[in-house]
């Protein structure tokens, strides 16, 4: 809309408006170039350091937690059958999931209560 205020009959007085318009266009172009460079740099970083390794590490940690949970449940209740152990394990995992979803960390006291 600033460019709409240009008086083409008197361009000498419209010089300031044109200068601001060109300055705004230059700023827009510069920010676009910076955005493209930032996008390219993040793409390069994601290529060099993929998140697959950290995802696999997280899966390994979760697997270790489930194995440890299974071990503790089974050793505490040796006389019970697997049919009795699995519901307890499922209940414990659901409590942990609820704790994680509520945004609270799983501390030792919570683990003692559930296990």
N, C-alpha and C positions, 0 to 999 in steps of 0.2 A: 503493500500500500504506500510506502514512501515514494516509490517510483511514479505512482499515480499523481503525485503533487508536482511533478516536473512541468514547468511551463515551457513548451517547445518554442514559443514566440520569443522568450527571453532566456536563452541557454546560459548566459553569464551568471544570472542569479540562481540558476538551478545546479550550478557546479558542486555546491556542498552536498546537495541531495544525491547527485550522481556519485560523488566520492564515497559517501556513506554506503550507498547501495553496492558499489564495487567492493568496498571493504567487507561488507556482510557476505557477499558471494565468495570472496577469498577465504573468509573464516570458515564458511560451510565446506568449501573444497578441502581446506587443511584438516578439518576434523574428520572428514570422510577418509582422507588418506591415512590419518593416524588410526582410525578404526580398522581399516583394511590391514595395516601393518600389525596392529595388535592381534587381529584374528589370525593372521599368518603365523605370528610368533606362538600363539597358543596351540595352533595346529601342529607346529613343529615340536613344541614341548610334549604334546600328547603322543606324537609319533615316537619321540625319543624315549619317553618315560611313560609307557602305557599303564593304565590302571588295572589291567588284568592281573598283574602280579600281586597287587595289594588286595584285589578281590579274592584271589585264590588263598592268600594268607588269612583273610578273614574267614573264609570257608573252612580252612584247616583249624583255626582257633575254635570255631563253633563245633566242629566235629570232635575236637579234643574235650570240649565242655560236655557234650552229650555222652561221650565215652566215660568220662570221669563220673558224671551223674549216674550212668548205668552201673558202673562199678560200685559206687557207694550204696545205691539202692539194693543191689544184689547182695552185697556183703552184709548189710544191715538186716536183710530179710531172707537169709539163706533157706529157711524152712518153707517159705512161701513159693508158690509156683510162678512161672512166668506170666500167667494170666492175671495174677494179683500184682505183679511188679509193674507191668506195662501201664495200667491205669494210673498208678502213683507217679510214674515217670511223666506221663502225659500231663497230669495235674500240675506237677512241678514246673514243667516247661511252659505251660499256659500262664502260671503265676509270674514266671520270669518275663515272658512276652508282655504281659500286662504292665509289669514294672517298667520295661523298656519303652513301651508305647506311651506311658504316662510321663515320660521324660525324666524319670529318676534313674540314677545309676544303680547297678546291682552291687550292693555292698555285702560284706561278709555276714552281717547280722541278718540280712534278708535271706541269704543262702542257708544260714543255719535254721531259720524258721521254716523254709520250704523243704529242706532236705533232711 
